[in-house]
Amino acid sequence: MPSATRVSFLVIGGGIGGLAAALALARAGRRVHVVEKSPEFGEIGAGLQLAPNASRALDLLGVVGEIAKVGVYPKRLVMLDAVSGDVVTALDVGAKFQARYGYPYVVMHRHDLLAILLAACRANEAITLETGKDVAEVGDRGDHALARCADGSSYAADAIIGADGLWSPTRRFIAGDARPVCAQFVAYRGTIPISAVSSHAGLDNVVMWAGPDLHLVQYPVRRAELFNQVAVFRSHRYVEGSDDWGTVEELDAAFAPTCEPVRAALTQIGRGRRWPMFDRPPIARWTHNRVALLGDAAHPMLQYLAQGACQALEDAVCLGRAVADHGSDVAAAFLAYQDARYLRTARVQLTAHFFGGVCHLADVGATLRNTLLADRADDDFSAVDWLYGHAA
Ligand SMILES: Cc1cc2nc3c(=O)[nH]c(=O)nc-3n(C[C@H](O)[C@H](O)[C@H](O)COP(=O)(O)OP(=O)(O)OC[C@H]3O[C@@H](n4cnc5c(N)ncnc54)[C@H](O)[C@@H]3O)c2cc1C
């Protein structure tokens, strides 16, 4: 068997969380090696909403200036009733919001964020990057941690960060818990040129049309050259282990009762690929001696608060700080990081679940939601202070 490649910090997974973690660790003075299983670094999917808590983390990672070149700064986050077409409530994310949280709400293309993080990693001589490395098994050997790849190669590291997403092999080692839970909802998403947009409720806004067991999200990305759309609905044909559910026929049937602007938007939604929605219950233990989890590997959540990537960025900043504070005691750094993060991310995971339920109400439930939210002022930020005002 070939001997293991010796590295200092090994990050498994080169998604948003993994690359952000590499930057944070390098800024804390550590050498970092990132392994990614895909042949190229890249993101599938379309838009990403980044709330002020993420903008703050991106600033601390030194890339917020690059974000400003491609990001779009919406004026309002608006919820509309997908059946009646009425506005339910809105959050003004303009000057007053930015003054309150110190950072803006920004929306952008996923590719653009990943490209910015990747360029920053490539420019940092403390970071090395390797693709085509599918880590199959992770372990802790007391004085080092070990990662074995499917191709037979392995790495011996001072520390391993598993930023390897929803199906994380690192999590199998740390938590050994059950498989992710399928919400039985599925998303279709994609971008179209902004000039081709036929139906919207404000190109300056992030818009969510909320309906019975469905929603549609729309917002501009990439300097407002593209328009991102995500349609989500509950499939009644879900069978565990099967791919024959959440089809485009079900998509059309689910959205048939919605108002005309939503139905019109649906004709322009990306239909080439479907994304089943998963999460997991929160866990308190993210670390084992020299191995730690980060991002979706630690706290996969439903996307209803648009916080999965934001939380991964917060994780990265917190991890970098903990490593800087604890010198060569990696295990102590990882425990400090875990203790600083697990209750916050648990709150986001559980609130995302709850908020999804509120968005997907029908009949009397929907009327009650709309009635209760009708008197909310656009500049009442009290419900989101805990989320957006957090300094990682
Ligand atoms: C429809 C939808 C909309 C969303 N919208 C938002 C939003 O607006 N705002 C927001 O903040 N979040 C949003 N999210 C959530 C967000 O996309 C995720 O939380 C975020 O991408 C997680 O990043 P990550 O780096 O932890 O994991 P991932 O993005 O899953 O990256 C994991 C990486 O690890 C690699 N990998 C996996 N296994 C291995 C292995 N064995 N060996 C080596 N490499 C491996 C993968 O190839 C991948 O590159 C949304 C999610 C969905 C589904």
The ligand as an ORCA input file, in Angstrom:
! r2SCAN-3c Opt
* xyz 0 1
  C     -32.722     24.803     -3.680
  C     -31.688     25.302     -2.706
  C     -31.544     26.666     -2.499
  C     -30.617     27.137     -1.573
  N     -30.513     28.487     -1.381
  C     -29.640     28.956     -0.469
  C     -29.507     30.366     -0.265
  O     -30.170     31.166     -0.940
  N     -28.629     30.805      0.689
  C     -27.874     29.928      1.435
  O     -27.100     30.382      2.290
  N     -27.975     28.589      1.252
  C     -28.820     28.085      0.321
  N     -28.907     26.739      0.109
  C     -28.052     25.832      0.909
  C     -26.625     25.800      0.365
  O     -26.634     25.491     -1.013
  C     -25.806     24.760      1.109
  O     -26.055     24.843      2.479
  C     -24.318     24.980      0.873
  O     -24.027     24.866     -0.499
  C     -23.506     23.972      1.677
  O     -22.138     24.114      1.361
  P     -21.111     22.989      1.822
  O     -19.794     23.443      1.285
  O     -21.260     22.712      3.255
  O     -21.591     21.666      1.076
  P     -21.642     21.345     -0.472
  O     -22.005     22.525     -1.268
  O     -22.506     20.130     -0.615
  O     -20.147     20.966     -0.839
  C     -19.588     19.726     -0.473
  C     -18.421     19.468     -1.392
  O     -17.778     18.275     -0.950
  C     -17.532     17.453     -2.059
  N     -17.522     16.062     -1.570
  C     -18.571     15.340     -1.167
  N     -18.180     14.108     -0.792
  C     -16.846     14.078     -0.957
  C     -15.864     13.068     -0.762
  N     -16.222     11.856     -0.334
  N     -14.575     13.352     -1.031
  C     -14.216     14.596     -1.481
  N     -15.092     15.576     -1.708
  C     -16.403     15.327     -1.443
  C     -18.685     17.739     -3.018
  O     -18.364     17.363     -4.352
  C     -18.841     19.240     -2.837
  O     -18.003     19.979     -3.688
  C     -29.814     26.227     -0.827
  C     -29.946     24.861     -1.042
  C     -30.873     24.393     -1.973
  C     -30.988     22.915     -2.184
*
